């Protein structure tokens, strides 16, 4: 899948992009879709509650964090 000689940052990004593409193709049947959507919802709620962060920023941060946790547990 990825070259072990590449720096880890490039491998994480490549794996995250591949995972996001697979989630887009398979929809809710993909095992990562539901945790990422849950993280996005929690992030949006947290962003709505916090005075400095808006809900779209929280949504993106929550989804990004859960996608990262799925790629690199």
Buried (B, 14 or more C-beta within 10 A) or exposed (E): EEEEEEEEEEBBBBBBEEBBEEBEEEEEEBEBBEBBBEBBBBBBBBBEEEEEBEBEBBBBBBBBBBBBEBBEE
